[in-house]
Amino acid sequence: MTHKAHYSLKYEYELYADQEIERYKDSIPRSAILRISDEAVAVLREREQPEFDELVIWAEVDKIIRARLRIPAYVTWRRRRLKLLAKFRQPEHWGLAPDAPLVREIVAHADTRVLVAGIADGPILYLAANGCRVTALEDTEDAAERVIAAAGQVGLTSRVDSCVVGLDAWAPDAPLNAVVCTPAAFAHLTKDQRAQVIDLLKSATMDGGVHLVDTLVAGHRSRAVLSDDELRARYHGWDISIVSDERSNRTFLARKNVA
């Protein structure tokens, strides 16, 4: 997992603005970009700027795009961000029960590192909004970009690392406090590969850390890749329980014993 520092709101705002500008550039043809650069040159000449290089021109291009996109000023963005962030911190906003294991069992603060796989965007953003550093493993580039874009809306980009990689190809580079996944995250793995992945995640988890595997969500059983019996066998020596919340979601919970 990549370590990410906690950045200032001002930094997050600039990161948000830059991402919106780059996303716009990627969405239009080269001919449109060239027209904007011509407009930028004309603006610079109107200012009677005696000389300017390519960097100055592209900075002006970014200013023109920023105006076209109506990217809000920092003060406005900050006010909206704080209001939306307050919503993101509420489990109900994401359809999570207040007593859901993810809410109850993960102590969220700036040093909490969580790996998420096979889970919808909501829990990822909920954990990040509450201070966790989250690594989300996604199936597609589009899914990864969607998570980052949503995180950018409220200045959480520095707390979310969205990767297009499977559990079998991912390796932690820092200790984990929690792992949250569904059996679907293991769907393409053989039984031996599942065992290897779980052993790796167990060894990367700090004492007292938790692994949560959602096996029943809103009354619908997750794809039957990992049975309760296999999970129990894989987590021998950990404290194991099957917990449900008020919305009939069922989760396999394993907690690593403190040495």
GIGI-V580181 format. One record per pair of residues at least 12 apart in sequence whose ideal C-beta (glycine too) atoms are under 10 Angstrom apart, sorted by the first residue. I is the first residue (numbers start at 1). J is the second residue. D is the distance in whole Angstrom. If there is no record, write none. Layout:
i-><I/I>
j-><J/J>
d-><D/D>
This chain:
i-><1/1/1/1/1/1/1/1/1/1/1/1/1/1/1/1/2/2/2/2/2/2/2/3/3/3/3/3/4/4/4/4/4/4/4/4/4/5/5/5/5/6/6/6/6/6/7/7/7/7/8/8/9/9/9/9/9/9/10/10/10/11/11/11/12/12/12/12/12/12/12/12/12/12/12/13/13/13/13/13/13/13/13/13/13/14/15/15/15/15/16/16/16/16/16/16/16/16/16/16/16/16/16/17/17/17/17/17/17/17/17/17/18/18/18/18/19/19/19/19/19/20/20/20/20/20/20/20/21/21/21/21/21/21/21/21/21/22/22/23/23/23/23/24/24/24/24/24/24/24/25/25/25/28/33/33/33/34/36/36/36/36/36/36/36/36/37/37/37/37/37/37/38/38/39/39/39/40/40/40/40/40/40/40/40/40/40/40/41/41/41/41/42/43/43/43/43/43/44/44/44/44/47/77/77/77/78/80/80/81/81/81/81/82/82/83/84/84/84/84/85/85/85/85/85/85/85/85/86/86/87/87/88/88/88/88/88/88/88/88/88/88/88/88/89/89/89/89/89/89/89/89/90/90/90/90/91/91/91/91/91/91/91/93/93/93/93/94/94/94/94/94/94/94/94/94/95/95/95/95/95/95/95/95/96/96/96/96/96/96/97/97/97/97/97/97/98/98/98/99/99/99/99/99/99/100/100/100/100/100/100/100/100/100/100/100/101/101/101/101/101/101/101/101/101/101/101/101/101/101/102/102/102/102/102/102/102/102/102/102/102/102/102/102/102/103/103/103/103/103/104/104/104/105/105/105/105/105/105/105/105/105/105/106/106/106/106/106/106/106/106/106/106/106/107/107/107/107/107/107/107/108/108/108/108/108/108/108/108/108/108/109/109/109/109/110/110/110/110/111/111/111/111/112/112/112/112/112/112/112/112/112/112/113/113/113/113/113/113/113/113/113/113/113/113/113/113/113/114/114/114/114/114/114/114/114/114/114/114/114/114/114/114/115/115/115/115/115/115/115/115/115/115/115/115/115/115/115/115/115/115/115/116/116/116/116/116/116/116/116/116/116/116/116/116/116/116/116/116/117/117/117/117/117/117/117/117/117/117/117/117/117/117/117/117/117/117/117/118/118/118/118/118/118/118/118/118/118/118/118/118/118/118/118/118/118/118/119/119/119/119/119/119/119/119/119/119/119/120/120/120/120/121/121/121/121/121/121/121/121/121/122/123/123/123/123/124/124/124/124/124/124/124/124/124/124/125/125/125/125/125/125/125/125/127/127/127/127/127/128/128/128/128/128/128/128/128/128/128/129/129/129/129/129/129/130/131/131/132/132/132/132/132/133/133/133/133/133/133/133/134/134/134/134/134/134/134/134/134/135/135/135/135/135/135/135/135/135/135/135/136/136/136/136/136/136/136/137/137/137/137/137/137/137/137/137/137/137/138/138/138/138/138/139/139/139/139/139/139/140/141/141/142/143/143/144/144/144/144/144/144/145/145/146/147/147/147/147/148/148/148/149/150/166/166/166/166/166/166/166/167/167/167/167/167/167/167/167/167/167/167/167/167/168/168/168/168/168/168/168/168/168/168/169/170/170/170/171/171/172/172/172/172/172/173/174/174/175/175/175/175/175/175/176/176/176/176/176/176/176/176/176/176/177/177/177/177/177/177/178/178/178/178/178/178/178/179/179/179/179/179/179/179/179/179/179/179/180/180/180/180/180/180/181/181/181/181/181/181/181/181/182/182/182/182/182/182/182/182/182/182/183/183/183/183/183/183/183/183/183/183/183/183/183/184/184/184/184/184/185/185/185/185/185/185/185/186/186/186/186/186/186/187/187/187/187/187/188/189/189/191/191/191/194/194/194/194/194/195/195/195/197/198/198/198/198/198/198/198/198/198/199/201/202/202/202/202/202/202/203/205/205/205/205/206/206/207/207/207/207/207/208/208/208/208/208/209/209/209/209/209/210/210/210/210/210/210/211/211/211/211/211/211/211/211/211/211/212/212/212/212/212/212/213/213/213/213/213/213/213/213/213/213/213/214/214/214/214/215/215/215/215/215/215/215/215/216/216/216/216/216/216/216/217/217/217/217/217/218/218/218/219/219/219/219/220/220/221/222/226/227/228/228/228/228/231/231/231/232/232/234/235/235/235/235/235/236/237/237/237/238/238/238/238/238/239/239/239/239/239/240/240/240/240/241/241/241>
j-><113/114/115/133/134/135/161/163/170/171/172/173/174/175/176/204/133/135/161/163/172/173/174/113/133/161/173/174/113/133/134/135/157/158/159/160/161/110/133/158/159/110/131/133/158/159/155/157/158/159/155/158/74/77/78/81/82/155/74/78/155/155/157/158/77/78/81/151/152/154/155/156/157/158/159/71/72/73/74/75/77/78/81/152/155/74/152/155/157/158/71/72/74/77/81/149/151/152/153/154/155/156/157/62/65/66/69/71/72/74/77/152/62/66/71/152/145/148/149/152/157/65/66/69/71/149/152/153/61/62/63/64/65/66/68/69/71/62/65/69/145/149/152/36/62/65/66/68/69/71/61/62/65/65/58/61/65/61/57/58/60/61/62/64/65/68/54/57/58/60/61/64/57/61/60/61/64/52/56/57/58/59/60/61/62/63/64/65/56/57/60/61/60/57/60/61/63/64/56/57/59/60/60/153/154/155/155/153/154/153/154/155/156/154/155/154/129/153/154/155/125/128/129/130/153/154/155/156/129/154/129/154/122/125/126/127/128/129/130/150/151/153/154/156/108/125/126/128/129/130/131/154/103/126/129/130/103/104/122/123/126/130/245/122/125/126/129/120/121/122/123/124/125/126/127/129/120/122/123/126/217/218/247/249/122/123/126/245/247/249/244/245/246/247/248/249/245/246/247/243/244/245/246/247/249/123/126/212/214/243/244/245/246/247/249/251/180/210/212/213/214/241/243/244/245/249/250/251/252/253/114/116/119/122/123/126/127/178/180/210/212/214/245/249/251/123/126/127/130/245/243/245/253/178/180/209/210/211/212/243/251/253/255/123/126/127/130/132/177/178/180/209/210/212/130/131/132/177/178/208/210/126/127/128/129/130/131/132/134/177/178/130/131/132/177/131/132/133/159/131/132/133/177/127/130/131/132/133/134/176/177/178/209/132/133/134/135/172/174/175/176/177/178/179/204/205/206/209/127/128/132/133/134/135/136/176/177/178/179/180/209/210/212/134/135/136/137/161/167/170/172/176/177/178/179/180/181/185/201/204/205/211/128/132/134/135/136/137/138/147/160/162/178/179/180/181/182/185/212/135/136/137/138/139/163/165/166/167/170/179/180/181/182/184/185/186/197/201/136/137/138/139/166/167/180/181/182/183/184/185/186/187/213/214/222/223/225/136/137/138/180/181/182/184/185/212/214/217/143/147/182/217/136/138/143/146/147/150/151/160/162/150/136/180/212/214/136/138/147/150/151/156/159/160/162/180/147/150/151/153/154/156/159/160/156/159/160/178/180/147/150/151/154/156/157/158/159/160/161/151/154/155/156/159/160/159/156/159/156/159/160/177/178/158/159/160/161/174/176/177/147/151/156/159/160/161/162/178/180/160/161/162/163/165/170/172/173/174/176/179/148/151/160/161/162/163/180/161/162/163/164/165/166/167/169/170/181/185/162/163/164/165/166/164/165/166/184/185/188/164/162/164/164/162/164/160/161/162/163/164/165/162/164/162/160/161/162/163/160/161/162/162/162/185/186/187/188/189/193/197/179/181/185/186/188/189/193/194/196/197/198/200/201/185/186/188/189/190/193/194/196/197/200/197/197/200/201/200/204/200/201/203/204/205/204/204/206/203/204/205/206/207/209/201/202/203/204/205/206/209/210/211/256/205/206/208/209/210/256/205/206/209/210/211/212/255/198/201/202/204/205/209/210/211/212/213/254/210/211/212/213/214/251/197/201/211/212/213/214/222/226/212/213/214/215/217/222/223/225/226/251/213/214/215/221/222/223/224/225/226/227/230/231/252/214/222/223/225/226/197/213/214/222/223/225/226/198/213/223/225/226/230/222/223/224/225/226/225/225/226/225/226/230/225/226/230/231/234/230/233/234/234/211/213/226/230/231/233/234/235/254/234/234/234/235/237/238/254/256/256/238/254/255/256/256/258/255/256/257/258/259/255/256/257/258/259/238/254/255/256/258/238/239/253/254/255/256/231/234/235/238/240/252/253/254/255/256/243/251/252/253/254/255/226/228/231/234/235/242/250/251/252/253/254/249/250/251/252/227/228/231/242/249/250/251/252/242/244/248/249/250/251/252/247/248/249/250/251/247/248/249/247/248/249/250/248/249/250/250/252/252/240/242/250/252/252/253/254/252/254/254/252/253/254/255/256/254/254/256/257/253/254/255/256/257/253/254/255/256/257/252/253/254/255/253/254/255>
d-><6/9/7/7/9/5/7/9/9/9/5/6/5/9/7/9/9/7/5/9/10/7/8/9/8/10/8/6/10/6/10/10/9/5/7/9/7/10/10/7/10/6/9/9/7/8/8/9/5/9/9/10/8/9/6/7/9/6/7/9/10/9/10/8/9/9/8/10/8/9/3/8/7/7/10/9/9/9/5/10/5/7/8/10/7/9/7/8/6/8/8/10/10/7/9/10/10/5/7/9/7/10/7/9/10/7/9/5/9/9/8/10/8/10/10/10/10/8/7/5/8/8/8/6/6/9/8/10/9/5/9/10/5/6/10/7/8/9/9/9/9/8/10/10/10/6/9/8/6/10/9/9/7/9/10/8/9/10/10/10/9/5/10/6/7/9/9/6/8/8/6/9/10/10/8/8/6/9/9/5/8/8/4/5/9/8/6/10/10/6/8/9/10/10/6/10/8/8/7/7/10/6/10/10/10/8/8/9/9/8/5/5/9/8/9/9/9/7/5/9/10/10/6/10/9/5/7/8/9/10/9/9/9/6/7/10/8/4/8/9/9/9/6/8/9/10/7/10/5/5/9/10/10/8/9/10/5/10/9/9/6/9/10/8/9/8/9/8/8/3/7/9/7/5/10/9/9/6/9/10/10/8/8/10/7/7/6/8/8/9/9/4/5/5/9/7/8/8/10/9/9/5/6/9/10/9/10/9/9/9/10/5/9/8/6/8/9/8/5/10/8/9/5/9/7/8/10/5/9/6/9/9/9/10/6/8/8/8/6/9/6/8/9/9/8/9/8/10/9/8/8/8/10/8/10/10/5/10/7/8/9/7/8/10/10/7/9/7/7/5/8/9/7/8/10/10/9/8/9/9/9/9/6/9/9/4/5/5/10/9/9/8/5/8/9/5/8/8/9/9/9/8/8/8/9/7/4/7/9/9/5/7/10/7/5/8/8/8/6/7/5/5/8/10/9/10/9/9/5/9/5/7/5/7/9/7/6/5/7/6/9/10/10/8/5/8/7/10/9/8/7/6/9/7/5/7/8/10/7/8/9/9/10/10/6/7/5/7/10/10/9/9/9/8/5/7/10/9/10/9/8/4/9/10/10/9/8/6/8/8/8/4/8/9/4/9/10/9/10/8/9/9/10/8/9/5/4/8/4/3/8/8/9/8/8/9/10/8/9/10/6/6/6/9/8/9/7/10/10/10/9/9/8/10/8/7/6/6/9/10/9/10/9/6/10/9/5/10/6/8/8/9/10/7/8/9/8/6/6/9/8/7/9/8/10/8/9/8/8/9/10/6/9/5/9/9/4/5/10/9/7/10/6/8/10/10/10/8/10/7/9/8/8/9/6/8/8/9/10/9/9/9/9/6/5/7/9/10/9/8/5/8/7/10/8/8/10/9/9/10/9/9/7/7/5/7/10/10/8/6/8/6/7/6/9/6/8/7/6/7/5/8/10/7/9/8/9/9/10/6/10/5/9/8/8/10/9/4/7/5/9/8/9/8/6/9/4/10/7/9/5/10/10/8/9/10/7/8/10/9/10/8/6/7/9/7/9/9/10/5/9/9/8/10/9/8/6/9/5/9/8/6/9/10/9/9/9/7/8/8/8/9/4/9/9/8/10/10/6/7/5/10/8/7/10/10/5/5/7/6/10/9/10/7/6/8/5/8/10/8/9/6/5/7/7/10/9/5/9/8/7/8/8/4/7/8/9/9/8/5/8/8/9/10/9/8/7/6/8/10/9/10/7/5/8/8/5/8/9/9/10/7/8/7/9/5/6/7/4/4/9/10/9/9/9/6/5/7/9/9/9/10/10/10/9/9/8/9/9/5/6/10/10/6/10/5/9/9/8/10/10/10/8/8/7/8/10/8/9/9/6/10/8/10/9/9/8/10/5/8/10/8/10/8/7/9/8/8/7/10/9/9/9/5/7/9/10/6/7/4/5/7/6/8/5/10/10/9/7/5/10/9/9/6/7/5/8/9/9/7/8/10/8/8/5/8/8/9/5/7/6/8/10/7/9/6/10/10/10/10/7/4/8/8/7/7/5/8/9/7/8/8/9/5/7/6/9/8/7/6/3/8/10/9/9/5/8/9/6/7/6/9/5/8/9/10/10/8/9/8/10/9/7/10/7/5/10/8/8/9/9/8/10/4/9/9/10/10/9/7/9/4/6/6/7/8/7/4/8/6/8/7/5/8/5/8/8>
